[in-house]
Amino acid sequence: MSGGFGKRGAVGVDAIPAPSPAAASVPVAAPRSVPIAPSAPSSTRAPAPPQDARRPDSYYETKSAIFSALIEAIDLAQLARLEPDSAREEIRDIVNEIISLKSLVMSISEQEELLDDICNDVLGYGPLEPLLARDDIADIMVNGNDKTYIEVGGKIQLTNVRFRDNSQLLNICQRIVSQVGRRVDESSPICDARLPDGSRVNVIVGPLALDGPTLTIRKFKRDKLTLEQMVKFGTVTAEGAEILRIIGRSRCNTVISGGTGSGKTTLLNCLTRAIDEDERIITCEDAAELQLQQPHVVRLETRPPNLEGEGQVTMRDLVRNCLRMRPERIIVGEVRGPEAFDLLQAMNTGHDGSMGTLHANSPREAIARMESMISMGGFSLPARTIREMIATSVDVIVQTQRLRDGSRRITHVTEVVGMEGDVVTTQDIFVFEILGEDQNGRLIGRHRSTGIARPRFWERARYFGEEAKLAAALDASEVAEELRG
């Protein structure tokens, strides 16, 4: 065989075994330095197949046979020492020779497609590579080896992507989670992990998943969104974006609430861009996905228990520990339990400008959620005491929502005013109103200013020199409202 890379022996026509489930599921260890979507030079790549095209079973049988012969022909230890591009070229050379020796009849495009698939199997994440390379996909949902769905433009659609069998899918799941020091198998069938670009990954396998391993990937765009781009997409108005920027600059304690997939983490990333570069920021997350641009950032991540049930590090452990790390801002990726108490304590004890996200459908519900999370933590505090803590700690609640047409909107910018009796009082600065829908089913709406001339955080904005900008943004929102009216 030409090239002589890693040969264990000559590969001829007879060395190519017939496809079998055992051969199809040979696990291949990928080097950790391999990028998410390694690619061959653009001149040699075949175009991706259309999403509605289903490959015939014969394609997977041929691929399985060639893949098995490739495993016999290369030295994986030597392969792991090569750069990804060099390793890919070596694999392509060997596969081309296997195809020639087998005398397989394939068109150039089919051969290039097969080459890419096999390279992805060995070096990357197999059939997922084309989907991971696309920047317009928000979610990838793999339901067993033969059904893969994606979310594009807020709509879920079925793709032509399938795996050889559940063993190949399980191997890819194990490859993903092993990169962050975690494992998934029958003894530990549920795992949260992340890809090198911060994309969130959830894996659940048998015996809990009845139809094969289930893999869910929440992708993040390579080019991180900014508030300016959110204005362009209609997520918020220019005036609203300026107010959000001032909220971040003025070190207001901010909670971002919304449903699953409503854009909470994306908005949190956008708000953190307003933080000064000389501030020390500590982030606490279950799976590290925040990507802050400031130079002084410490990233912390929780850890699940080991097989003996020991060694777990919870979100509350991280939040409590980071208080001893001299933070200026604490950012919690998602508040979902008793760590809400520790975050509120931090907000109220000199860590102004701290931020977090939680699941809630309205600002009022977000307050109730924080109260219930603290109560579930076993704190024997009166309800009024908890509400007073919320009222004195949280300055602003930003509500995000994914609408039924798939679009995402900031529906409320609400500030917490104080207490009246036993009730936490709030006032809206901006709200989003749905006016109807167009002929294509897209919702038509507008962001409306409520006319608040001096928000409660006015003095805070003055302290940080943002008073003039805040006044200009509020005045501009009033003018824009009059023009729209």
C-alpha positions as CSV (number, residue, x, y, z in Angstrom):
1,M,0.0,0.0,0.0
2,S,1.3,3.4,-0.9
3,G,2.4,5.8,1.7
4,G,3.4,3.1,4.1
5,F,1.7,4.8,7.1
6,G,1.2,2.5,10.1
7,K,0.8,-0.7,8.1
8,R,0.3,-3.9,10.0
9,G,0.4,-5.9,6.8
10,A,-0.6,-5.8,3.2
11,V,-4.3,-5.1,2.6
12,G,-5.7,-6.8,-0.4
13,V,-9.2,-7.6,-1.7
14,D,-9.5,-10.6,0.6
15,A,-8.5,-8.5,3.7
16,I,-11.8,-6.6,3.5
17,P,-14.2,-8.4,5.8
18,A,-17.9,-8.5,5.2
19,P,-19.8,-5.9,7.2
20,S,-21.0,-7.1,10.6
21,P,-22.3,-5.4,13.7
22,A,-19.1,-6.3,15.6
23,A,-16.9,-4.7,13.0
24,A,-19.1,-1.7,12.6
25,S,-18.7,-0.8,16.2
26,V,-15.0,-0.9,16.6
27,P,-14.2,2.0,19.0
28,V,-11.5,4.4,17.9
29,A,-9.8,6.7,20.4
30,A,-9.6,10.3,19.1
31,P,-6.8,12.6,20.2
32,R,-8.0,15.4,22.4
33,S,-6.4,18.0,20.2
34,V,-8.8,17.2,17.3
35,P,-11.0,20.2,16.6
36,I,-14.8,19.9,16.5
37,A,-15.0,19.9,12.7
38,P,-11.7,19.0,11.2
39,S,-12.0,19.4,7.4
40,A,-10.1,18.5,4.4
41,P,-9.2,21.3,1.9
42,S,-12.3,22.7,0.4
43,S,-11.3,21.6,-3.1
44,T,-11.6,18.0,-2.1
45,R,-14.8,18.1,-0.1
46,A,-18.0,16.9,-1.5
47,P,-21.1,19.0,-1.0
48,A,-23.3,17.8,1.9
49,P,-26.2,15.6,0.9
50,P,-29.7,17.2,1.0
51,Q,-31.4,16.8,4.3
52,D,-34.3,14.8,2.9
53,A,-32.0,12.2,1.1
54,R,-31.8,8.9,2.9
55,R,-28.8,6.8,2.1
56,P,-29.4,3.2,1.1
57,D,-28.4,0.3,3.4
58,S,-25.8,-0.8,0.9
59,Y,-23.9,2.5,1.5
60,Y,-23.5,1.7,5.2
61,E,-22.5,-1.9,4.4
62,T,-19.7,-0.7,2.1
63,K,-18.6,1.9,4.6
64,S,-18.5,-0.7,7.4
65,A,-16.4,-3.1,5.3
66,I,-13.9,-0.3,4.4
67,F,-13.8,1.0,7.9
68,S,-13.0,-2.5,9.3
69,A,-10.2,-2.9,6.7
70,L,-8.8,0.5,7.6
71,I,-8.7,-0.4,11.3
72,E,-6.6,-3.4,10.4
73,A,-4.2,-1.3,8.2
74,I,-3.3,1.6,10.5
75,D,-1.6,2.0,13.8
76,L,-3.9,4.1,16.0
77,A,-1.1,5.0,18.4
78,Q,1.0,6.5,15.6
79,L,-2.1,8.2,14.2
80,A,-2.8,9.9,17.4
81,R,0.6,11.6,17.3
82,L,-0.1,13.3,14.0
83,E,-1.6,16.7,13.4
84,P,-5.4,16.4,12.5
85,D,-4.8,17.5,8.9
86,S,-1.9,15.1,8.4
87,A,-3.8,12.3,9.9
88,R,-6.8,13.0,7.7
89,E,-4.7,12.9,4.6
90,E,-3.1,9.6,5.6
91,I,-6.5,8.0,6.2
92,R,-7.8,9.3,2.9
93,D,-4.8,7.7,1.0
94,I,-5.3,4.3,2.7
95,V,-9.1,4.4,2.1
96,N,-8.5,5.3,-1.6
97,E,-6.2,2.3,-2.0
98,I,-8.7,0.0,-0.3
99,I,-11.4,1.2,-2.7
100,S,-9.1,0.6,-5.6
101,L,-8.1,-2.9,-4.4
102,K,-11.8,-3.9,-3.8
103,S,-12.6,-2.5,-7.3
104,L,-15.7,-0.7,-5.9
105,V,-17.6,1.3,-8.5
106,M,-18.3,4.7,-7.1
107,S,-18.7,8.2,-8.5
108,I,-16.2,10.9,-7.5
109,S,-18.8,12.6,-5.3
110,E,-19.8,9.3,-3.6
111,Q,-16.2,8.5,-3.0
112,E,-15.5,11.9,-1.5
113,E,-18.6,11.6,0.7
114,L,-17.4,8.2,1.9
115,L,-13.9,9.4,2.5
116,D,-15.2,12.3,4.6
117,D,-17.5,10.0,6.6
118,I,-14.7,7.6,7.4
119,C,-12.3,10.4,8.4
120,N,-15.0,11.8,10.7
121,D,-15.5,8.4,12.3
122,V,-11.8,8.0,13.1
123,L,-10.9,11.6,14.0
124,G,-14.1,13.4,15.0
125,Y,-17.6,12.7,15.9
126,G,-18.7,10.6,12.9
127,P,-22.0,11.5,11.2
128,L,-22.4,14.5,13.5
129,E,-19.5,16.4,11.9
130,P,-21.5,18.0,9.1
131,L,-24.1,19.1,11.6
132,L,-21.6,20.5,14.0
133,A,-19.9,22.4,11.2
134,R,-23.1,24.3,10.3
135,D,-23.6,27.5,12.2
136,D,-27.3,27.9,11.6
137,I,-28.2,24.9,13.7
138,A,-29.3,25.6,17.3
139,D,-29.9,22.0,18.6
140,I,-29.0,18.5,17.5
141,M,-31.2,15.7,18.8
142,V,-30.1,12.1,18.2
143,N,-32.9,9.6,19.0
144,G,-31.1,6.2,18.6
145,N,-28.9,5.3,15.6
146,D,-31.4,6.0,12.8
147,K,-33.2,9.3,13.7
148,T,-31.5,12.6,14.0
149,Y,-33.3,15.9,14.3
150,I,-32.1,19.5,14.2
151,E,-33.5,22.9,15.0
152,V,-33.0,25.6,12.4
153,G,-34.7,28.9,12.6
154,G,-36.8,27.8,15.6
155,K,-38.2,24.8,13.7
156,I,-37.4,21.1,14.3
157,Q,-36.7,19.0,11.2
158,L,-35.6,15.4,10.5
159,T,-32.2,14.9,8.8
160,N,-30.7,12.1,6.7
161,V,-28.0,11.5,9.3
162,R,-27.9,8.0,10.8
163,F,-25.3,5.9,12.5
164,R,-24.2,2.3,11.6
165,D,-25.7,1.0,14.8
166,N,-26.2,1.9,18.4
167,S,-22.7,0.8,19.3
168,Q,-21.2,3.5,17.0
169,L,-23.5,6.1,18.6
170,L,-22.5,5.0,22.1
171,N,-18.8,5.2,21.1
172,I,-19.2,8.8,20.0
173,C,-21.1,9.7,23.1
174,Q,-18.3,8.2,25.2
175,R,-15.7,10.1,23.2
176,I,-17.5,13.4,23.8
177,V,-17.9,13.0,27.6
178,S,-14.4,11.6,28.1
179,Q,-12.9,14.9,26.9
180,V,-14.2,16.6,30.1
181,G,-13.3,13.7,32.4
182,R,-16.7,12.1,32.6
183,R,-18.1,8.7,31.6
184,V,-21.4,7.3,30.4
185,D,-22.3,3.6,30.4
186,E,-24.8,1.2,32.0
187,S,-23.6,1.9,35.5
188,S,-23.7,5.7,34.9
189,P,-26.3,6.2,32.2
190,I,-26.9,10.0,32.4
191,C,-24.2,12.5,31.8
192,D,-23.9,16.3,31.1
193,A,-20.8,17.4,29.2
194,R,-19.7,20.0,26.7
195,L,-17.8,20.2,23.4
196,P,-14.6,22.2,23.1
197,D,-16.6,25.2,21.7
198,G,-18.8,25.3,24.9
199,S,-21.8,23.6,23.3
200,R,-23.9,21.8,25.9
201,V,-24.2,18.0,25.6
202,N,-26.6,15.7,27.4
203,V,-26.3,11.9,27.0
204,I,-28.7,9.2,28.3
205,V,-28.1,5.5,27.4
206,G,-29.5,2.1,28.2
207,P,-31.1,0.8,30.3
208,L,-32.8,4.2,30.8
209,A,-33.0,5.0,27.1
210,L,-35.1,2.2,25.6
211,D,-34.5,2.9,21.9
212,G,-30.8,3.3,22.0
213,P,-28.5,6.1,23.2
214,T,-30.0,9.6,23.1
215,L,-27.7,12.5,22.5
216,T,-28.8,16.2,22.7
217,I,-26.4,19.0,21.8
218,R,-27.3,22.7,22.4
219,K,-25.0,24.4,19.9
220,F,-23.5,27.9,20.2
221,K,-22.6,30.1,17.3
222,R,-18.9,30.5,16.6
223,D,-19.4,34.3,16.3
224,K,-20.9,35.2,19.6
225,L,-24.0,37.4,19.5
226,T,-23.8,41.0,20.6
227,L,-26.6,43.3,21.7
228,E,-26.2,45.1,18.4
229,Q,-27.0,41.9,16.5
230,M,-29.9,41.3,18.8
231,V,-31.3,44.6,17.8
232,K,-30.9,43.7,14.1
233,F,-32.8,40.4,14.7
234,G,-35.6,42.2,16.5
235,T,-34.9,40.6,19.9
236,V,-34.8,44.0,21.5
237,T,-35.0,47.6,20.4
238,A,-31.9,49.8,20.2
239,E,-33.1,51.8,23.2
240,G,-33.7,48.6,25.1
241,A,-30.2,47.3,24.2
242,E,-28.6,50.6,25.5
243,I,-30.5,50.3,28.8
244,L,-29.3,46.7,29.2
245,R,-25.8,47.8,28.5
246,I,-26.1,50.5,31.2
247,I,-27.5,47.9,33.6
248,G,-24.4,45.8,33.1
249,R,-22.0,48.7,33.3
250,S,-23.7,50.1,36.5
251,R,-23.2,46.7,38.3
252,C,-26.9,46.0,38.8
253,N,-27.6,42.6,40.2
254,T,-29.4,40.9,37.3
255,V,-31.5,37.7,36.9
256,I,-32.3,36.5,33.4
257,S,-35.4,34.3,33.4
258,G,-37.0,32.3,30.6
259,G,-38.0,28.9,29.4
260,T,-35.8,26.2,27.9
261,G,-34.2,27.4,24.6
262,S,-35.4,31.0,25.0
263,G,-31.9,32.4,24.8
264,K,-31.0,33.0,28.5
265,T,-27.3,32.0,28.2
266,T,-26.9,33.9,25.0
267,L,-28.3,37.0,26.6
268,L,-26.1,36.5,29.6
269,N,-23.0,36.3,27.4
270,C,-24.2,39.6,25.7
271,L,-24.6,41.4,29.0
272,T,-21.2,40.4,30.3
273,R,-19.6,42.3,27.4
274,A,-20.4,45.5,29.3
275,I,-18.2,44.5,32.2
276,D,-14.9,46.4,32.6
277,E,-11.8,44.5,31.8
278,D,-10.2,45.2,35.2
279,E,-12.9,43.4,37.1
280,R,-12.3,39.9,38.6
281,I,-15.2,37.6,37.4
282,I,-15.9,34.1,38.7
283,T,-18.4,31.9,36.8
284,C,-20.1,28.8,38.3
285,E,-21.7,26.4,35.9
286,D,-22.9,22.8,35.6
287,A,-21.3,22.5,32.1
288,A,-19.0,25.4,31.3
289,E,-20.5,27.2,28.3
290,L,-20.2,30.9,29.1
291,Q,-17.4,32.5,27.1
292,L,-16.5,35.9,28.6
293,Q,-14.1,38.2,26.8
294,Q,-12.6,39.8,29.8
295,P,-9.0,38.9,30.7
296,H,-9.6,38.2,34.5
297,V,-12.1,35.4,34.5
298,V,-12.0,32.3,36.7
299,R,-14.3,29.4,35.4
300,L,-15.6,26.8,37.9
301,E,-17.6,23.7,37.0
302,T,-19.5,21.2,39.1
303,R,-18.6,17.6,39.4
304,P,-20.9,14.6,39.6
305,P,-20.3,11.8,42.1
306,N,-18.1,8.8,41.2
307,L,-19.2,5.2,41.1
308,E,-18.9,5.0,44.9
309,G,-21.2,8.0,45.2
310,E,-18.4,10.2,46.5
311,G,-16.6,13.3,45.3
312,Q,-19.6,15.3,44.2
313,V,-19.1,19.1,44.0
314,T,-22.5,20.9,43.8
315,M,-23.3,24.3,42.5
316,R,-23.8,25.5,46.0
317,D,-20.3,24.3,46.9
318,L,-18.9,26.4,44.0
319,V,-20.8,29.5,44.9
320,R,-19.8,29.3,48.6
321,N,-16.2,28.7,47.7
322,C,-16.0,31.5,45.1
323,L,-16.9,34.0,47.9
324,R,-13.4,33.2,49.3
325,M,-11.7,33.9,46.0
326,R,-12.1,37.7,46.1
327,P,-14.6,38.0,43.3
328,E,-16.0,41.4,42.1
329,R,-18.8,39.7,40.1
330,I,-20.2,36.2,40.5
331,I,-22.0,34.8,37.5
332,V,-24.0,31.6,37.9
333,G,-24.8,29.9,34.6
334,E,-28.1,28.5,35.9
335,V,-29.7,28.7,39.3
336,R,-31.8,25.7,40.0
337,G,-31.5,24.8,43.7
338,P,-30.4,26.0,47.1
339,E,-27.5,27.9,45.5
340,A,-30.0,30.7,45.0
341,F,-29.6,31.5,48.7
342,D,-25.9,31.8,48.4
343,L,-26.1,33.9,45.3
344,L,-28.6,36.3,46.9
345,Q,-26.2,36.5,49.9
346,A,-23.4,37.4,47.6
347,M,-25.4,40.1,45.8
348,N,-26.2,41.6,49.2
349,T,-22.7,41.6,50.6
350,G,-20.6,43.7,48.2
351,H,-20.6,41.6,45.0
352,D,-22.6,44.1,43.0
353,G,-23.2,43.3,39.4
354,S,-23.6,39.5,39.9
355,M,-25.8,37.7,37.4
356,G,-27.6,34.4,37.0
357,T,-30.2,32.7,34.9
358,L,-33.2,30.6,36.0
359,H,-36.3,29.0,34.4
360,A,-39.4,31.0,34.8
361,N,-42.2,32.3,32.5
362,S,-42.5,35.9,33.8
363,P,-40.6,38.2,36.2
364,R,-43.2,37.6,38.9
365,E,-42.8,33.9,38.5
366,A,-39.0,34.3,38.7
367,I,-39.3,35.8,42.1
368,A,-41.6,32.9,43.2
369,R,-39.1,30.4,41.8
370,M,-36.2,31.9,43.8
371,E,-38.3,31.7,46.9
372,S,-39.2,28.1,46.3
373,M,-35.6,27.1,45.5
374,I,-34.5,28.6,48.8
375,S,-37.3,26.8,50.7
376,M,-36.4,23.5,49.1
377,G,-32.8,23.9,50.3
378,G,-34.0,23.3,53.9
379,F,-33.6,26.9,55.1
380,S,-36.1,27.4,57.9
381,L,-36.7,31.0,57.1
382,P,-40.1,32.8,57.2
383,A,-41.5,33.6,53.7
384,R,-41.3,37.3,54.4
385,T,-37.6,37.1,55.2
386,I,-36.9,35.3,52.0
387,R,-38.8,37.9,50.0
388,E,-37.0,40.8,51.7
389,M,-33.7,39.1,50.8
390,I,-34.9,38.9,47.1
391,A,-36.1,42.5,47.1
392,T,-32.9,43.9,48.6
393,S,-30.5,41.7,46.4
394,V,-32.0,41.6,42.9
395,D,-32.1,44.9,41.0
396,V,-33.3,43.8,37.5
397,I,-35.1,40.8,36.0
398,V,-34.8,40.4,32.2
399,Q,-37.4,38.0,30.8
400,T,-36.7,36.1,27.5
401,Q,-39.2,34.1,25.6
402,R,-39.2,31.8,22.6
403,L,-42.4,32.6,20.7
404,R,-44.5,30.0,18.8
405,D,-43.0,31.0,15.4
406,G,-39.5,30.1,16.7
407,S,-38.3,33.7,17.2
408,R,-36.8,34.8,20.5
409,R,-37.7,38.1,22.2
410,I,-36.8,40.0,25.3
411,T,-40.3,40.4,26.6
412,H,-39.7,42.3,29.9
413,V,-37.0,44.5,31.4
414,T,-38.3,44.7,35.0
415,E,-36.8,46.2,38.1
416,V,-37.4,45.1,41.6
417,V,-38.6,48.1,43.6
418,G,-39.0,46.9,47.1
419,M,-41.7,45.4,49.4
420,E,-45.3,46.4,50.1
421,G,-46.5,44.3,53.0
422,D,-45.5,40.7,52.2
423,V,-45.3,41.3,48.4
424,V,-42.2,42.0,46.4
425,T,-43.1,45.0,44.1
426,T,-41.8,45.4,40.6
427,Q,-42.1,47.8,37.7
428,D,-41.7,47.2,34.0
429,I,-39.3,49.5,32.0
430,F,-39.8,47.7,28.7
431,V,-42.4,45.1,27.6
432,F,-43.0,43.3,24.3
433,E,-46.5,43.2,22.9
434,I,-47.7,40.8,20.2
435,L,-49.9,42.6,17.7
436,G,-50.7,39.7,15.3
437,E,-49.0,37.6,12.6
438,D,-48.1,38.0,9.0
439,Q,-49.1,35.7,6.0
440,N,-46.1,33.5,6.7
441,G,-47.1,32.8,10.3
442,R,-44.4,35.1,11.7
443,L,-45.6,37.0,14.8
444,I,-45.7,40.8,14.6
445,G,-45.0,42.7,17.8
446,R,-43.3,45.7,19.2
447,H,-41.2,46.6,22.2
448,R,-43.0,49.3,24.2
449,S,-41.6,51.7,26.8
450,T,-43.8,51.9,29.9
451,G,-42.8,55.6,30.4
452,I,-40.7,55.2,33.5
453,A,-38.6,58.3,33.6
454,R,-36.4,57.6,36.5
455,P,-35.8,53.9,37.2
456,R,-34.8,52.8,40.7
457,F,-31.2,52.2,39.5
458,W,-30.9,55.8,38.4
459,E,-28.6,56.7,41.3
460,R,-26.5,53.7,40.6
461,A,-26.1,54.7,37.0
462,R,-25.2,58.2,38.1
463,Y,-22.5,56.8,40.4
464,F,-20.9,55.0,37.5
465,G,-21.2,57.9,35.1
466,E,-24.0,56.4,33.0
467,E,-26.7,58.9,34.0
468,A,-26.6,60.9,30.7
469,K,-26.7,57.8,28.6
470,L,-29.6,56.4,30.6
471,A,-31.6,59.6,30.3
472,A,-30.9,59.7,26.5
473,A,-32.0,56.0,26.1
474,L,-35.2,56.6,28.1
475,D,-36.0,59.8,26.1
476,A,-35.3,58.0,22.8
477,S,-37.6,55.2,23.8
478,E,-40.4,57.7,24.5
479,V,-39.9,59.4,21.1
480,A,-39.9,56.0,19.4
481,E,-43.1,55.0,21.2
482,E,-44.8,58.2,20.0
483,L,-43.7,57.7,16.4
484,R,-45.0,54.1,16.5
485,G,-48.2,55.3,18.0
